[in-house]
Amino acid sequence: MSRPEDPPGPGGTGRPAIPSRAVELRHLRAFLAVADEGNVTRAAAHLGLTQPAVSRTLAALERHLGLRLVDRSTHHLALTPEGVAFRDKAAAAVAAFDEALDTGRLRHWPLRLGHAWSAFGPYTTPLLRSWQERYPATPLELLRIDDRTAGLTRGEVDAALLRGPVEAPGLVTEVLFTEARVAAVTADGPLASRTSLRLADLADGPVVVNTVSGTTTPSCGRRTPGPPPPSPSPTPTTG
């Protein structure tokens, strides 16, 4: 049964392509031990194996790859140029495997905290500092996601800081603080000197609002009988 070949040239060797399943983790560990120790006997002791077992494993790896990785012409083994190039790739593969099985790291995934464009305003830096001091083992990752729930309902974050009331099934909310609604106007416009504004004051010109994650809507300017509605509050939300 024939095997496909790598294309010749800079990107290929012209040798038959080696199925990845032919090389196992034990082959990589044996090769790395020999490369680090410079001696099969010491590599075998490091791995807790016999010298013949390590020699056979190394030979099998070279046979699988179709490459000579180690120069055995001297008492002190030396890597061939191909062995030097393969060493970095093998080390990266083994490290990735070991990291995937490190249960300690699995317990230290970051807390993903979603927010819209304005994040936490002046509270952002104090929050990051306080979190680092109180929970140094759990990184806090701030993610800007411009939708109404900052990615919470899509499972992209673990918690979110939102402005205004949010109605979505399965969410639990708690009010943290309130803040004033702000309008940005041109510095030389007629409203620049005003210390406060009503939505009606903006009726004579175009108004740009954030319709994706903002809380200012046309209904904010409607007059309704009774007391004014409460100010919208930023709401941390957990699923």
N, C-alpha and C positions, 0 to 999 in steps of 0.2 A: 504494500500500500504506500503510495507516494505521499510526501508532505509538501505543503506550499513552501516556496522559498521567499526570503526577503529580497526585495528588488536591489540590484547592484547599484552602487553609487554612494553619494554622501550619506543618504538616509538609510541604507541597507547594507547587509554584509554579503548577500548572495548565498548564504548558508540556509539550510532548511530551517523554517520557523519552528521553534520549540514550544509545544503546548505548555502553558503555565502550570497545569496540573502535574507535570512531570517533576517539578521542583517543589520540595516541601520545606517547611520552616526549619527542620533539622539540618537540611543541607546548608541553609544560609548561616545558621548558628555555628556549624562546624567550620565553615569557611572563615567566618569572622574571628573565631577563636584562633585559628591557625594564623590569620593575618595579624592579630594582636600579639600573639605569643611568639611568632616567628619560629615555632617548633611544634611538631605534631605531638610529641610526648607531653609537653606542657599544656597544649590545647586540650588533649584528652583528659589530663588531670583537672583542668578548669571545668570541663563539661561533665566530669564524672563518668567518662567512658574509657574503653580500652583504646590503645594506640591503633590497632588494626581496624577497629570500628570507625575511627575518625578518618583514617586513610581511605577506607572504602567509601565513606560518605563523600569525602572531597573528590575522589575519582569519579563517583557517580554524578556529582554536580557538573564537573567538567565535561563528562560525556553527554549529559543532558543539554548543556549549552553549546557544545561543539567548540569550546574554547579552552586554552591552557591558562589557568588562573594563577598557578604557583610554579615557580622555578625550583625544581628539586635537585639542581646540579651541585648545590653546596650544602654543608651541614646546617647553615642558617637559611631557612627557606625565605625566598623573596617573591614578592608579587610581580607578575608580568604586567606590562602596560594594560592589558585587558583586565587583569585582576585588580589593578588600582582603580580603574574606571568602574568595575562592578562592585567594589567594596562600598562605595558611597550609596549605591542603589540598594544593596543588600542591607546595610545598616539602617537606612531609612525605612525599609519594609519591616524589619524586625522591630524597630522602635515604634512604628505605627501599630503593629500587632500588640505589643506589650502595653501601649497606652490605652488601646481599646479595652483591654482586660483589667485595667487598673481601677478597681472599684472605689478607691479613694477619690480619684478624679471625678468619677461619676456622681459623687455626692457633693461636688462643688460646681455644679453648673451655675451660670449667672442668673440672677433674677432679671427678667426682661420687663422693663417698665416702659409702656408706650405713652406717647404724647403727640399732640398736634404741633403746628408750626411754632407756637409760643412757649413750648415746654413749661417750666415752672416759674418763668419770669425771674424776679430777684431771689427766689428761693432755690434756684437750681444749684448754685455753687455750695451754699450751706448744706443742702441735702446730700450732695455727693461726699462732702467732707465728713458729715455726721455718720453716713452709712459706712464709710471706710473704717471709721473708728469703732463703731459698734458691731459690725459684722465683717471683719477682715477676711473671713474664709469664704464669703459669698459675694462675688463681684456683682455690682449693679450696672446693668447695661441699659442705657437710654436709647430708645428707638423712635424716631420721628415717622409716624404713619398718618398721613392726612386723610383719615375718614372719621366718621362720627364717633366710633368707639376706639380709635387709634389701634386698630388691629386686634382688639380683644375678642370680638365675636368670631374672628377667623382663626383664632388660636395662634396668632403670630407673637403675642406677648402674654405674660403671666398676670400683669395688672396694668392699669392705665390711669392717667390723670386726665380728666375730661372737664370741659367747661359747659355748664348748663345741664338741665335734666336729661337723662338718657333712658329711654324705654326699650329694653331688649330682654327677651326671656333668658333666665339663667344667670343674670348679673346681680351682684350685691353692691350697693353704693353707700358711701358715707361722705358727708360734707366736711371739707377741711377748712375752707375760709372763703370769704367773698372778696370781690374786687370790682372796681368801677369799670364801666364800659368806656372805651376810649375811641375818639375819632381823630384821624390824621388829616390835617388840612394844609394847604399851601402857606408858606411863611408870609407871602405878600397878599393873601386873600382877605376878604372882609371879616372872616371868622377867626383869624389868627390871634386877635387880641382878647378873645372871649375866654373866660376861665371855666365856663361850663356851656354845654349845648344840649338842645333837645333834638330829637330826630326831625321834628318839623322844621328846624333851622336849616336842615340840609336839603329841603324839598326843591330848592331852586336850581340845583345842579346835579350832575351825575354822582351816584354813590356806588362805590365798589365794596362788596362784602364777600366774605369767604363762605360760599354756599356748601362747601364740602365738610369742613370741621368747625366752622364758626357758629356763633349763637345769635348773631344779629340777622333777623328775618323781617320781611314786610309787616308781619303781625306785631312786631315790637312797637310800631308807631300807631297802632289802632287804639282809640280811646274806649275804655270799657267802664261801666258803672262800678262803683265801689272803690275800695282801697287799691292802690297800685300793686301790681304783682311784685313778689320779692325779687331782689337782684339775683341774676344767675350766678351759680356757685361752681367753682371747679370741683370735680368729683373724682376721687380715686375709685377705681372700679376693679373688682376681682371676679374671676369666673369660677 
